[in-house]
Amino acid sequence: MRPRPTILLVEDDHDVADAMIDVLLDQGYRVVHAPNGREALELLRDKLEPAVILLDLMMPEMDGPQFRAAQLRDPELAHIPVVIVSADRRVADTARQLGVQRFGVKPLAPEQLLELVELGSVA
Amino acid sequence: MTDSSHLASTVELPARDSATLDLSELKRAEAELLASRRALDLLASVSHQLAERELEEPEAFDDVAREVAALFGDYCAVRLLSSDGNWLELRGHHQQDGHSRELIQTGVRSAEQDGVRVLASRVLRTSSPDGRVSLGDAGEAIEPLAGTLTVPIALHGKLLGTLSVGRKQSANYTTEEERLLNDVADRMAVAITLAEQRRELVAERKRLRATIEHARYTNAQLVKASEVLSQSLDYERTLDGVLSLMVPAYGDFAVFDLREGDGVRRLARAPNHERIELALRNLEWPPAQCPVNVSALESGRSAMHTQIDDAWLARVAPDPALRAALRELGFRSLITVPLFSQGSTLGALTLFFAGSGRTHNEDDLTLAEETARRAATAIVNARLFKEAQEAIGVRDDFLSMAGHELRTPLTALQLQILSITKMVGQPDFADKVATRAEKAGRNVLRLSSLVNELLDISRISAGRLRLERTPFDLTEVVRSVLARHDEDLRKNGCSLELVSSDTLHGAWDRARVEQIVTNLITNAIKYGKGKPIAVQVERSENGARIVVQDHGMGIPPEDQQRIFQRFERAVSSRHFGGLGLGLWIARQLVDAHGGTIRVTSESGLGARFEVELPLVPPDEVLT
């Protein structure tokens, strides 16, 4: 199996993060987990270069929209593709507002998650 | 009325069987015929004239008097009984040589006084037990009359007045003349009675028309009130509608005091008078001990003040500043009406007339009261609607949040279960499946506890919470709950200190007590991440006490009551998972046990929750 790219998972719920990480690891991805937007930004500024960012919306400290705004303000980070995965039913609207093209609605199947990551990382 | 058959006798001609027709007889017959015709003409003319005239006019009977005087001599006077029945008032007269009315009035009264009195007393004695006649002081006679005759003007035995004639020569009137005068008086009586009845009819019609007009106006006002008040369920628009119904209909400006929560909200309206509106908004009513009811807000009674002057102001406002403020408003009339709802005063409307110069009347007060009654209903409805909207909003938020909370463990569960199927045939298949299944199991538990919480809401809300009390050791139960949270505590960096007596026995619902402790400890972990948590279980004065103390963010004083309510928590649900029902459920469970739960906290310094549970059910203590 050829080495798969790195994914930054920004998700506050421990159980959900754990399950996503397992599915992604099964497929050979490298996963770095941040429990909120603030820690995700710190990782990125520490020269983490993920192929895609999997972003939850509702999180403590810095939520998804706040993270996305900060990311777009930073020219070094703005180009990194983002995929939103949220349990919020209005995720489509939020994604459009944040300039994010791909999104998934929780709960989702492993195939859906993998497809989002694959398409998101080539975008 | 007198029988008129005697008229026939006056035209009866002498018998024709006489051989010679005496010329003088013929002349006499002609004279009699002429007299009869003149009598008939007079009677017809009297009826006709009186039917045509407005009999209330001061000189309505003058023309009739002239005609009567022409037939009966020099003088005629028509007197009618005054409305109080005490006087005979001169209503028509004629004197051939034309004295002034005043002189004749006094003069003739003097001359006729005795005759009238005798006549009146005779009529009264025979037919009118209630009437009285008084003739007042006699004046001075101007010219004595040789003969007078006075007859009653009466109908159905009721005396209406007198008809008098007089002449300077040829003293006494004949029986024929008296009969004729009686006939004239009878015609007058009929005409006067008809006129009286007509006047009453007209007055009655006028009254009816006024009543109808008033009813129409009242109805229109109330229909308008209903229309305006039913236009919107929006609270603020309803209040605005109430003011628009009151101004300008019942006041040039208005003060609307409305109880809201613990306070009173003041609305004011003074169209085109911004300065007055501002003054009204800040106007303070006289203190409660003021003897004058100026605002129905405190008294709950409506009142009307239509004579507003300096004396009134001094009574209402002994305080010079208030008096000056009231005088400044320049109002001259005021009504105040209460708005009631379920026996308490919801508010009061106080309405002033000033610049328009209008003054309030009883109708204004009644209509304003009725409008206020309708306004009160509309306001209560608008408030209920607002509360219902807010409750729906809270519930919608809760449902949306609950949906999110349920989907979170479901997301993990779905990923875990579905990914297991992909593992078949992989090298360490069995180990991986075991690990993942264990994780999935945790999410199933998490999901089921959320579902249980949701079920608890409906169970508690519907009053279907039933406790199953069994005797057990509280210390042991608290220990076992804490043990279940070992991993959670460790992951969140919280150290735990438990201080407890060896055993503490009582009769409680074991599962529900576990739930109370679980909810408190999960909150302590959630909001006191990375900080130590202390738990105490001890005997208290009233039973058992459980204390859970964290060192987290704490709860600001203003939120400390709210957190025990349904769908409330002190912080946004975005940042902390869960349904936000933990403390509400804990409180309901503690209440069901007859215990108490309270919190002491300061922002930033952690929170201390204390639960007191009686050892046995409270009703058993009583028996």
Boltz contact constraints between the chains, C-beta under 6 A:
constraints:
  - contact:
      token1: [A, 13]
      token2: [B, 408]
      max_distance: 6.0
  - contact:
      token1: [A, 15]
      token2: [B, 412]
      max_distance: 6.0
  - contact:
      token1: [A, 15]
      token2: [B, 443]
      max_distance: 6.0
  - contact:
      token1: [A, 16]
      token2: [B, 408]
      max_distance: 6.0
  - contact:
      token1: [A, 16]
      token2: [B, 411]
      max_distance: 6.0
  - contact:
      token1: [A, 16]
      token2: [B, 412]
      max_distance: 6.0
  - contact:
      token1: [A, 19]
      token2: [B, 412]
      max_distance: 6.0
  - contact:
      token1: [A, 19]
      token2: [B, 415]
      max_distance: 6.0
  - contact:
      token1: [A, 19]
      token2: [B, 416]
      max_distance: 6.0
  - contact:
      token1: [A, 23]
      token2: [B, 415]
      max_distance: 6.0
  - contact:
      token1: [A, 23]
      token2: [B, 419]
      max_distance: 6.0
  - contact:
      token1: [A, 58]
      token2: [B, 574]
      max_distance: 6.0
  - contact:
      token1: [A, 60]
      token2: [B, 575]
      max_distance: 6.0
  - contact:
      token1: [A, 87]
      token2: [B, 404]
      max_distance: 6.0
  - contact:
      token1: [A, 87]
      token2: [B, 407]
      max_distance: 6.0
  - contact:
      token1: [A, 87]
      token2: [B, 408]
      max_distance: 6.0
  - contact:
      token1: [A, 106]
      token2: [B, 407]
      max_distance: 6.0
  - contact:
      token1: [A, 106]
      token2: [B, 411]
      max_distance: 6.0
  - contact:
      token1: [A, 107]
      token2: [B, 407]
      max_distance: 6.0
  - contact:
      token1: [A, 107]
      token2: [B, 410]
      max_distance: 6.0
  - contact:
      token1: [A, 107]
      token2: [B, 411]
      max_distance: 6.0
  - contact:
      token1: [A, 107]
      token2: [B, 414]
      max_distance: 6.0
  - contact:
      token1: [A, 109]
      token2: [B, 418]
      max_distance: 6.0
  - contact:
      token1: [A, 110]
      token2: [B, 415]
      max_distance: 6.0
  - contact:
      token1: [A, 110]
      token2: [B, 418]
      max_distance: 6.0
  - contact:
      token1: [A, 110]
      token2: [B, 419]
      max_distance: 6.0
